[in-house]
Amino acid sequence: MRPQPRGRGRRRRGEPRRHPGGSRGVRKPPDPVQRRRASAAIGVGLGALAPARGTLDERLAALLDRLDEPMVLVGMDTPQLGPAIRPVLRPWPDDVDAWFGPALDGGFWALGVRRPDGSLVRGIPMSRNDTGERTVGRLRSAGLRVRPLPTLSDIDGIADLVAVARAIPASRTAAAFAAAARSAAPAAS
């Protein structure tokens, strides 16, 4: 029996799948040296935790329950952070127990707490127009001193994407949106 050619043929047992462009089907974990360098560059520690199961409030609460030092959670649907995030990258002020970055739609794009505790978010309905108000209320009822961050738009739909792309025209977000818009436009006759 002749061996199958590698490439378009079969792969050997235990060999990772290869995809076009030479990338492998198995994702390598981040290089610890690169992670330390990135952490040092911005002055904060970077880490990754496996997500919990459940609704968004349950997943956020599980995350807060696993941490034992000050943390800031930033929504991945807010690419236009810029100067809005700077206050939380500095040493934590003594008169602040929590940071809160409201979103235009009533939610939030950032939440930071000096002493993480899942009960601060558990049970709060997420992705509603009163999520931010309820979250700040919970933080204050727990006796926390909350410092607001600037209000930003997160990207929940096309109108949000258009607004964010206009706000940061030189960004990868704006470039990706423009490319998608060009490819979706009908061809000229």
JODA-V24657 format. One record per residue. N is the residue number from 0. RES is the residue in three letters. PHI is phi in radians with two decimals (NA if undefined). PSI is psi as a letter, one per 20 degrees, with the letter a starting at -180 (none if undefined). OMEGA is omega as a letter, one per 20 degrees, with the letter a starting at -180 (* if undefined). Layout:
n | res | phi | psi | omega
N | RES | PHI | PSI | OMEGA
N | RES | PHI | PSI | OMEGA
//
This chain:
n | res | phi | psi | omega
0 | MET | NA | p | a
1 | ARG | -1.49 | p | r
2 | PRO | -1.17 | q | r
3 | GLN | -1.21 | q | r
4 | PRO | -1.19 | q | r
5 | ARG | -1.43 | r | a
6 | GLY | 1.90 | d | a
7 | ARG | -1.43 | i | a
8 | GLY | -1.51 | b | a
9 | ARG | -1.32 | q | r
10 | ARG | -1.74 | q | r
11 | ARG | -1.26 | q | r
12 | ARG | -1.01 | p | r
13 | GLY | 1.50 | i | a
14 | GLU | -1.41 | p | r
15 | PRO | -1.13 | q | r
16 | ARG | -1.21 | q | r
17 | ARG | -1.87 | q | a
18 | HIS | -2.04 | r | r
19 | PRO | -0.91 | q | a
20 | GLY | 1.57 | j | r
21 | GLY | 1.49 | i | r
22 | SER | -1.34 | q | a
23 | ARG | -1.61 | q | r
24 | GLY | -1.25 | i | r
25 | VAL | -1.73 | p | a
26 | ARG | -1.50 | p | r
27 | LYS | -1.37 | q | r
28 | PRO | -1.17 | q | r
29 | PRO | -1.04 | q | r
30 | ASP | -1.15 | p | a
31 | PRO | -1.02 | h | r
32 | VAL | -1.17 | g | r
33 | GLN | -1.09 | h | r
34 | ARG | -1.10 | g | r
35 | ARG | -1.12 | g | r
36 | ARG | -1.12 | g | r
37 | ALA | -1.11 | g | r
38 | SER | -1.08 | g | a
39 | ALA | -1.15 | h | a
40 | ALA | -1.13 | h | a
41 | ILE | -1.83 | i | r
42 | GLY | 1.42 | j | r
43 | VAL | -2.37 | q | r
44 | GLY | -1.48 | q | r
45 | LEU | -1.94 | q | r
46 | GLY | -2.71 | r | r
47 | ALA | -2.35 | p | r
48 | LEU | -2.19 | q | r
49 | ALA | -1.16 | p | a
50 | PRO | -1.24 | q | r
51 | ALA | -1.50 | r | r
52 | ARG | -1.69 | r | r
53 | GLY | 2.04 | a | r
54 | THR | -1.24 | r | a
55 | LEU | -1.04 | g | r
56 | ASP | -1.10 | h | r
57 | GLU | -1.18 | h | r
58 | ARG | -1.18 | g | r
59 | LEU | -1.13 | g | r
60 | ALA | -1.08 | g | r
61 | ALA | -1.08 | h | r
62 | LEU | -1.08 | g | a
63 | LEU | -1.08 | h | r
64 | ASP | -1.20 | h | a
65 | ARG | -1.49 | i | a
66 | LEU | -1.74 | q | a
67 | ASP | -2.32 | k | r
68 | GLU | -2.52 | r | a
69 | PRO | -0.91 | q | a
70 | MET | -2.50 | q | r
71 | VAL | -2.29 | p | r
72 | LEU | -1.77 | p | a
73 | VAL | -2.08 | p | r
74 | GLY | -1.15 | p | a
75 | MET | -1.33 | i | r
76 | ASP | -1.72 | k | r
77 | THR | -2.31 | m | a
78 | PRO | -1.31 | i | a
79 | GLN | -1.69 | k | a
80 | LEU | -0.97 | g | a
81 | GLY | 0.84 | c | a
82 | PRO | -1.17 | i | a
83 | ALA | -1.05 | h | a
84 | ILE | -1.59 | i | a
85 | ARG | -0.93 | g | a
86 | PRO | -0.98 | h | a
87 | VAL | -1.48 | i | r
88 | LEU | -1.56 | i | r
89 | ARG | -1.60 | r | r
90 | PRO | -0.98 | q | a
91 | TRP | -1.16 | p | a
92 | PRO | -1.15 | q | a
93 | ASP | -1.12 | h | a
94 | ASP | -1.64 | j | r
95 | VAL | -2.19 | p | r
96 | ASP | -1.77 | h | a
97 | ALA | -2.61 | q | r
98 | TRP | -1.86 | q | r
99 | PHE | -2.42 | p | r
100 | GLY | -1.86 | o | a
101 | PRO | -1.25 | q | r
102 | ALA | -1.82 | q | a
103 | LEU | -1.01 | h | a
104 | ASP | -1.49 | j | r
105 | GLY | 1.73 | i | r
106 | GLY | -1.61 | b | r
107 | PHE | -2.57 | q | r
108 | TRP | -1.85 | i | r
109 | ALA | -2.55 | q | r
110 | LEU | -2.52 | p | r
111 | GLY | -2.20 | q | r
112 | VAL | -2.39 | q | r
113 | ARG | -1.18 | g | r
114 | ARG | -2.12 | n | a
115 | PRO | -1.02 | p | a
116 | ASP | -2.72 | o | a
117 | GLY | -1.01 | h | a
118 | SER | -1.16 | i | r
119 | LEU | -1.23 | h | a
120 | VAL | -2.19 | i | a
121 | ARG | -1.06 | p | r
122 | GLY | 1.61 | i | r
123 | ILE | -1.47 | p | r
124 | PRO | -1.10 | p | a
125 | MET | -1.71 | r | r
126 | SER | 1.06 | k | r
127 | ARG | -2.18 | r | a
128 | ASN | -1.30 | i | r
129 | ASP | -2.01 | j | a
130 | THR | -1.06 | g | a
131 | GLY | -1.10 | g | r
132 | GLU | -1.04 | g | r
133 | ARG | -1.14 | h | a
134 | THR | -1.16 | g | r
135 | VAL | -1.07 | g | r
136 | GLY | -1.03 | g | r
137 | ARG | -1.15 | g | r
138 | LEU | -1.06 | g | a
139 | ARG | -1.20 | h | r
140 | SER | -1.19 | h | r
141 | ALA | -1.48 | j | r
142 | GLY | 1.45 | j | a
143 | LEU | -1.49 | q | r
144 | ARG | -1.57 | o | a
145 | VAL | -1.75 | p | r
146 | ARG | -1.90 | p | a
147 | PRO | -1.36 | q | r
148 | LEU | -1.83 | r | r
149 | PRO | -1.05 | q | r
150 | THR | -1.38 | p | r
151 | LEU | -2.23 | r | r
152 | SER | -1.66 | p | r
153 | ASP | -1.65 | r | a
154 | ILE | -1.77 | o | r
155 | ASP | -1.96 | i | a
156 | GLY | -2.79 | a | a
157 | ILE | -1.08 | g | a
158 | ALA | -1.06 | h | r
159 | ASP | -1.13 | g | a
160 | LEU | -1.09 | g | r
161 | VAL | -1.07 | g | a
162 | ALA | -1.09 | g | a
163 | VAL | -1.18 | g | r
164 | ALA | -1.08 | h | r
165 | ARG | -1.21 | h | a
166 | ALA | -1.24 | h | a
167 | ILE | -2.28 | m | a
168 | PRO | -1.12 | h | a
169 | ALA | -1.63 | j | a
170 | SER | -1.56 | r | r
171 | ARG | -1.14 | h | r
172 | THR | -1.08 | g | r
173 | ALA | -1.12 | g | r
174 | ALA | -1.13 | g | r
175 | ALA | -1.14 | g | r
176 | PHE | -1.11 | g | r
177 | ALA | -1.07 | g | r
178 | ALA | -1.12 | g | r
179 | ALA | -1.14 | h | r
180 | ALA | -1.14 | g | r
181 | ARG | -1.13 | g | a
182 | SER | -1.25 | h | a
183 | ALA | -1.52 | i | a
184 | ALA | -1.21 | q | r
185 | PRO | -1.14 | q | a
186 | ALA | -1.21 | q | r
187 | ALA | -1.26 | p | a
188 | SER | -1.49 | none | *
//
